[in-house]
């Protein structure tokens, strides 16, 4: 944990970043950002003056993505774990040479916790048949359009067809420790569904 006068950064406090920057600074593309009132990090960043510095901690482990190695990837996120998962989806779908199909499973506590929904909706519109997002909410609103529950073996078995569990699919997982242990631990959900260790990756 890194503690400053304005906010606290934890090892799992991910920061989104755009990996493909093929343009000059004076013609940089604009991206819509979601703003959260009174956010600790954004408030602190806004208060900085020119010349002040920030300290960021990079991911301690990672995966070097190569386009078109797998026909299909399953991205499973829980809560704030959506941040690196979103980056991966963004990198895959933002590369015109990459044809990898993507299935996203995003588990959260409430409907308001479904981050990047607009971006994922846009991906589904732009990449029909190639990108699919499934949201799983443990405590949904009465009229919630999302699935109720948690990311379980039964849910993943329904979402990921059996033929996708062979070498054609790799799985990337990022979420709370308990969720990751349940999914990727020895004898966990993913192994029970037929995925082998070399097909499973965590952030």
N, C-alpha and C positions, 0 to 999 in steps of 0.2 A: 504494500500500500504506500502511495506517495501522497503526503498531506501538505497542502498549501494553505495560505491564509483565506482563500476564497472557496475552495472546493477540494474534494478528495478524489483521487484517481485510484481505482482498484485494478489488479491485473486483468480482469475481464471487462474493463471499461473500454469497449472497442470504439474506434473512430472510423467513420466511413471515409473512403478516399476513392477517387476515380483513377483507374489504372491506365486507361487508354487516353493519352493526351496528344493526339496528332494534329496540332495546330500551333500557331505562334501566339504569344501572350496578348498581342494587340487585337487578335481575332478570336479570343477564347469563347467557346460555346457557353451558353448560360444554362444552368440547371435549376429547376424549381426545388426549393428546400422546405421541409416542414419545420415550422417554428413552434417551440413550446414556451409559453410565458414563464418567466422567472426560472428558466433552466440554469443550474449552477455553472455548468461549463460555458455555455454561450454568454451568460452574463459576465463571467470573468473575462472571456475573450474580448467582448465588446469594451471592457474597461481598460484594456491595455493601450499603452501609448507607443508610438513608433520608437524602436530601439530596445524595447523590453523583449525578453526571450521566454520561450516555453520549453518544457521538457516532455517529450513523448516517449512512451515505452512501446517498442515494436513487438509484434507477436513472437513468442518464444519458439514456436514451431510452425511450420507451414507446409504447403504443398505446391510444387511447381506445376501449374496447369499447362497442358499441351492440347491444342485443339484436335478434335476428332479421334482421340485415342479410344474413347468409349462412345457407342451409339447413344447411351442414355446415362444420366446421373440423377440420383435422388438426393435432394438437399433437405435435411431435417433440422429444424431450429426450434429452440425453446426460449421464450422471452427475449432478453437482450442478445442472445446468441444469433439473432437474425442479422446482426450487423455484418460479420464476415460472410455469412451465407448470401446476403444481398449482394455484396461485392463480387462474389464468385458468379452468381447469376448474371449480374451486370456485365462482367467481363466476357462470359460465354456468349450472351445474346448481343452484346455490343460489337462483337467481332464478325464481320460479314463472311469470313472464311471458315468460321466454326459452325458446324451443323449439329452439334450435340443437342439431344433432346433433354429437357429439364422437368423434373417433377419436384415441386416444393411442398413440404409438409411443415406447417408453422403452428406450434402449440403455445397458447397464451392463457392467462387467467381470465381476462374479460375482453369484450369486444373492443374496448378503447385501446387495448394493448396490441392490436393488430397493426404494426408499423409497416410503412412502405406499401400500404394497400393500393394506393393510386398507381404507383410504379408497377406493381405486379399485375394489376388490372390492365394496364397499358401493354405489358408483355403478352398477356393472354390474347388481347385484340390483335397485336402485331405478329404474333407467332402462333396462330391456331394450329393445334395438333402437335406443336413442338414444346410449348410451355404450359404447364398446368399448376395451379396453386390450390392447396387444400388447407383451410384454416380450422384448427381444433381448439375450442374454447371450453375451459373447465367450468366457468361460471357465466354462461352467456345470458344476454338480455332475453326477455320473453319472446320477442319477434326476431331474434338473431338468425341470420341466414347461414351461420356457420355450424359445423358439426359440434355437438356437445361431448365433452369427455377429455381424454388425454391421449397422447401418442402411445398406443398400445400395439401389441402383436396383431390383434384382430384388425385394427384399423389399417396398419401397414400391409397386412396380407390382402386386404380389400383394395388398397390403392395401388400396390405394386404387384402386377401379375407375376405368376410363378416363373414364366419364361424369362422375366427380366432379372431374376436372381442369379443367373449364371454369369459368365465373364463379360456379358454385354453391359452390365451396370456397375457403377461404383457409387458408394454412398458417402456423403459428407455430413457430419453431425456437429452441432454446436449448441449447447444449452446448459442449464444448471447441472452441477455435478451428479445429482441423483438421477437425472434424466439420462445423462451420458452413460453412467454406470449400467443402468437398466438396458440401454440399447446396445452398447458396444462392449460391455464386459464379457469375460469368458462365460459362455453359455447364455449370453444375453439374447434379447429379442432378435437382433439382426442375424446372428449365427443360427438361431432357431428357425429363421425363415430361409436359410440356405446360403446366405452370404458368407464368403470366406474372409479371413482376416485381411488379406491383401486388397480386398474390395472396400474396406471400411476405413474412413479417415475422420479424425477429430481435429478441431482447432484448439 
